Every structure is written in structure tokens, then in C-alpha cells.
Amino acid sequence: MKPIKLFFAKIRRMYFNWRINREIFHKIGPHLRNDGDYGYPFRSEDEFMAAYIRGGLDARFKSDMIERVIRDMPEFQGNALRYIIYRDLNERMKMYIELAAESANPESAVGRLMAKHA
């Protein structure tokens, strides 16, 4: 990868990490402790768990919906769209995995997995 691309990739990752950690520690945490209302649809740990479980189910549903809609597209266009969608999703998921691995116990499976692929 060219140095300029590496530079922008690093800046993008740093901003991503900052944004996610800021939301975790300065919004979700205080919201759950009732130190402020940040507009989240939960007020308790149980509601929080239900919200992230629902979010996971919604993501699965939307993925299935994309596939159903793409089936009605011309084959080349549908395949090209699939490629773009999964490329983008995989790039974003990689950033989440790396952020989680940085916060995880180095002895954890995720930490070992990330060390292997580094």
C-alpha cells in the first residue's frame, strides 16, 4: 500500500476508534448509570441487552433482504453490488474486530486471533 493510503487508513482507523470509544464511555455508560439522557432506547441493563440482541437480528434480516432484492436484478449488476456490499461490510467489521481486540484481555481468543493475523 502506498504511504499516502496508509496515512489516510491510519487516520480513518484512529477516528473510528475515538468515535466508538467516546460513545461507549461518554454516552452509553452515563446513560445506563442515569447520569444523563443520551436518547438511547434503553434505561436498564436488561433493556440494553434486548436492544443489542434486536440489533443483531435486524442486521441478519437486512442481509437476507439484500439478497432477496438482488435476486431480481440483472445478474452482473447484482453480483457487482454483492461484491461492493460485502467488501464494505468486511472492511468495517475488521475495524470493529481490531478495536475489540485492543480492549480484550491479551489472553483471550480474539487477542490470539488478531496476533496471528497481524
JOHUJO-V873138 format. One record per residue. RES is the residue in one small letter. OMEGA is omega in whole degrees, -180 to 180 (NA if undefined). Layout:
<<RES | OMEGA> <RES | OMEGA>>
//
This chain:
<<m | -179> <k | -178> <p | -179> <i | 178> <k | 178> <l | 180> <f | -179> <f | 177> <a | 179> <k | 179> <i | 179> <r | -180> <r | 179> <m | 179> <y | 178> <f | -179> <n | 180> <w | -177> <r | -179> <i | 180> <n | 178> <r | 180> <e | -179> <i | -170> <f | -176> <h | 178> <k | -177> <i | 179> <g | 179> <p | 179> <h | -180> <l | 179> <r | -177> <n | 175> <d | 179> <g | 177> <d | -178> <y | 172> <g | 179> <y | -177> <p | 179> <f | 178> <r | -177> <s | 177> <e | 180> <d | 178> <e | 178> <f | 179> <m | 178> <a | -179> <a | -179> <y | 174> <i | 177> <r | 178> <g | 177> <g | 178> <l | 178> <d | 179> <a | 179> <r | 179> <f | -179> <k | 176> <s | 177> <d | 180> <m | 177> <i | -179> <e | 179> <r | -179> <v | -179> <i | 179> <r | -180> <d | 180> <m | 171> <p | -171> <e | -178> <f | -179> <q | 178> <g | 179> <n | 178> <a | 179> <l | 176> <r | 180> <y | -178> <i | -179> <i | -176> <y | 175> <r | -180> <d | -180> <l | 180> <n | 177> <e | -180> <r | 179> <m | 178> <k | 179> <m | 177> <y | 179> <i | -180> <e | 178> <l | 179> <a | -179> <a | 178> <e | -178> <s | -176> <a | 172> <n | -178> <p | 179> <e | -176> <s | 179> <a | 180> <v | 178> <g | 178> <r | 180> <l | -179> <m | 178> <a | 179> <k | -174> <h | -179> <a | NA>>
//
